[in-house]
Amino acid sequence: MKSDLYYSWLNLKTIFTYDWENPYVLYLIPLPVVIILISSLTNRRKGSRISLSFSSPMEQNKWVRLVSFIPKTIESICLLCVILAIASPFKKIIKTEIKQGGVDMVIAMDLSSSMLTKDVFPSRLEVAKKLAISFAKNRTQDQISVVAFAGSPYLASPLTSDLSYITKALSLLESRQIKEEGTALGDALGMSINQIREEKNPKKVAILMSDGNNTTGNLDPITAASFAKSFGIKVYTIAVGSNKPSMDPVDESTLRVIAEKSNGQFYRATDTKTLSAIFKEIDFLEKSRTLQVSTEIHEDVKPIFIKLAFLFFCLTILLKLTPISNILED
């Protein structure tokens, strides 16, 4: 690119593609021609003339006349290059890149004792962990946080794009990690909201996995869902558990309302196959964004004209210091 920039000035059309920091200086471009005209008129008036008579007319060689303009032409080009350099030309180059923009996402996992129920083999929790890990591994462009909860929530992983850290955090989740028993859906959703609400990314998602209704906590889950909507966070809720009779039946009611209030979607996962299909659907719905990023670069062209001005200045001095100038003028 640099070579193209430094040699494109050989094509005169290129100069019209430049932008100028000091465009008003360009009004001085006719100045060299004006100087030549004034100089010629002045020399004519001041110059002494000798009249000679010859038997036959003496014609001046046309090439000699043309060559006599060389010194003034070089001086004019030098001055022109100085004017263009002062006008500070630059070449505007726009680079466009296609970048993938991910989703800021929180996975909230219920660790209450009811999640140890084996109606989904080997247990609701183990299936949810396994498929959440598989889901996270495919989200290479995203930032993901992990929130675990039972009677109270705790942050298992802050928002990060380090997939190995996220998958490790998910794999280490166990029911006994939280002493407080119960299901604090509202508090868990509130903590999830706090992880991504300040992020500038327009795509924010929370995935809330549980098997029951809200039984404890300080924040009402419906209020938390309204907060999620106000921050532009879409909440996907997944009720994990079989439809078969169980000592710990699945309660869908609150999870359904949370999804509805936050413009999200509710899912019921009755086995490994349906939960896998749910994660695939969420993966499809929340695709990474394709961003077109344009960067404008200004390549300074002024050094080219400075070098040219110096070159023609040296030629002018060379002509002045040698007999060539006198010969040309004569």
N, C-alpha and C positions, 0 to 999 in steps of 0.2 A: 504494500500500500504506500509506503514511504517513497519508493522509487516512482510510482505513478504520480504522486503529488509533486515531486521535484522536477519531473520532466514533462508534465502535462502543460506547463506554461509555453512550451514550444508551439502548441496549437492555440492560435489567437482567440478562438471561440471560448476557450476555457476561462479566460479572464471575466467573461460575462456571467459565469456561474458562481463567482465569488461573492461573499458578503463583506461589508466594510464596517469597521468600528467607527471610523471618522469619514462618513460619506461626503460631507461638505467639502473636504479637501479635493475631491475629484473635479470640482469646478475650476481648479488650477491647471488642469490638463492642457488647455490651449496656450498656457503661458510660454512654453518653449518656442512655439510658432510666432507668438507676438514679439518675443525678444529678438528672433531672427529678422523679422520685418523691420522693427525699430532700428536694429543694428545696421541693416542694409541701407535704410534711408539716411541714417546719420553718416555712414561712410561715404555715401554718394555726394552729400552736400559738402563734407569736409575735404574730400579727396581732391588733390590738384591734378589738372589735366594738361597734357602736352599734345598739341596738334601736329601731326606729321602728314606729309603728303607723299603718296606712292604712285608710281606709274600705273599699277594694277591694284584693285582692292585686296586687302589682306583679311582672310577669313579665319576666325578662331575655331580650333578643333572642338567638336561637340563633346567628345569624351573628356577633354581637358576641362571644359566648363563643368561637367558633371562631377569630376573628381575634386574640383575646387570646393565643392560643398561638403566634403567629408568631415573636416574639423568641426564645422557648425552642427552637422548632423549628429556626430558623436556627443557633443556637448548637450544637444537637445535631448537625446535619448537618456543621457546621464541624469539630467534634470527631471525627465519624465519618470524614471525609476525612483528617484527620491520622492516625488509627489505620491506615487503609488505606495511606497513604503510607509510614508506618513499617514496615508489613508487607512493603514493597517488591515490588509485583506486577510480573510480566513475562509477556509473551505468547510462547509457544513456537511458532516457525514452522520447519517442516521443508521444505527445498528438495531436490528429487531431480533429479539431472542424469544423463543417459546419455552416457558418454564412451567413446571407442574407445581400447583399450589395445593397443599393438603387440607385436611379438616382437623380442627381442634376438637378432640374427643375425650370424654370421660367414660370409663367402664366402672359402674358401681355394682359390687357383688355382695349379695346377702350371705352372711356367714352364720346365721342363727341355727340352732340345733335342728330345726325342721328341715333344713337343707341337707341333712345327713340321711334323710329318708331314701330307701332303696327302691322306690317304685319306678325310678329311672336308673337303670344299672350303670355303674356300681353305686352311684348316689347322685342326687340332684346337684350337689356342689361339685363333685368331680367331673360330671358331664359338662356343667356350665364352665368350669375352669378350662377344661381341655379344648372346647370349641372357642372360647374367648381367646385363648392363646393362638389357635390356628387362625382366627380372624385377624388378630393384631399383627401377625407375621406378614400378612398380605398388604397391610396399610403402610407401605414404605414411605409415603409422602406426608404422613400425618404426625401430629403431636398428640400423644395419648397420656392420660392420667388414670390412675387406678384408685378407686375408693372402696374400702371394705366396710361393712356395717352389720350390726346385729342390734343390740339395745342402744348402741351409740356408734357413730361413724369414726373411722380413722383413715388417714391418707397413707395408702400403701405405696404409691408412686406419684411424684409430682409430674407436671406436664413436661414431657420429653419426647424426642424423636428417636431415642436410643431403644430400638426394638428388643435387644437382648436384655436390657434392664427391665423393660415392661413385661416381657414374657417370664422373666425370673420372678418378678413381683407377683404375677398372677399364679405361678406354679407353687409359690410358698404360702398361699392363702389357706388357712385352716380354721375350722369352726371354733376351736378353743382359744384362738388369739384374742377374742373379745369376751371379757368376763360378763358384761351386762347382757342379760338375756332379753329377747324381744325382737321386734322389727321396727326400727326407726326410719321409715321410708322418707319422711319429711326432712329429717336432719341429714340423711345420706344425700338426698337430692340438693339440699342447701349447700353442703360441702362440695358437691360436684359442680354446682353453679359457680362457686367462688374460684374454682380452678381455671375457668375459661372465660368468665364474664368480662374481664378487662382486656382480653386479647383482641387485636385489630382484625383478625381473620373473620370475614363475614359468615363463614360456615362453622357453626358450633353445634356439637351433638353430644347428648348424654345417653348412655345405654344402661338402663336400670333393670337388674335381674334379681327376682325374688320369688317367693312362693306364697306370700301372705299379705295380709292387710297391715296397716300401720297400727302398732300396739303400744308404742312408747315414743319418747322424744319430745322436744320443745317446739319444733316447727311443724305446723300442719302441712301435710303433703300437697293439698290442693293449693294452699297459699304458695308453697315452694314452686309448684307448676306454673302459677301465674308469674312469679319472679323469673322463671326460666324463659317464658314467652317474652317478657319485657326486655330481656337481654339478648333476644334472638337465638335462644338455645332450643333446639328441637329434642324432645325426649322420647326415645324408644323404650317402651317397657315390655319386659318378657316375663311371663308367669311360667315358672319351671315346675313341672309335676304331672304325673299321670292322671288320667280321668278315672282310674280305678279307685274304689273305696280305700281310704287310708286313715291312719290315726292323725295324720297332719294333712288335711285336705288343702288344696290350693284355693286361695281367695283372690279372685281376679278384680273385684270391684274397684278398689282404690287405684290399682295399676292402670285400669282402663281410663279412669277419670284424669289421671296425671298425663297420659298420652294425649287425650283429647284436649285438655286445657293448654298444652304446650305446642299444639300443632304437630305432634309426633304421631306415633302409631303403636298400637298394642298388639302383642303376639302371645300365643299360647303354645308352649313347647311341651308336648306330652312324652317325647322320647328323644333319643340322640338324633334320629333322622330329621325330625321336624325342627329341632333346635339348630342343626346344621343348615337346613334350608332357610331358616330365619336370618342367620348371620350372612348367608349368601345374598339374601334380598337386601339387607341393610348395606352390605358392601356395594351392591349395584346402585341403590338409591343415593348413597353418599359417595359418589365418585370424586376423585381428586379433580380440582379445577385446573384448566389449562389457561395459563396467563401469557399474554403477549406483552413483553416488556420492550419498549423502545428507548434507546439511549442516544442523545444527540451529542456528538463530539465535534469540537471546533479545532481544525488543523490550521495552525498559523502559517500563512504563506508569505508573510512580510520578509523573512530572511532571504527568500529568493530575490526579491527586488533590491534589497540592501547589497547583496553580492553582485548583482548586475550593475547597480549604480557605482560600486567600487571599481568594477572591471572597466567601465567606460570612463570613469574618472582617471584611472591609470593610463588609459589610451590617450586621453586628452593631454595629460602631463607629458607623456612620451612624445606626442606631436609638437608640443610647445618647446621641448628641450632639444629637439633635433631639427635639422634643416628641412625635414619633410614638410613641416607646416608652411614655411615660406615658399617652398616649391609649389605646394598645392594652391596657396593663395595667389601666387603669381600666374 
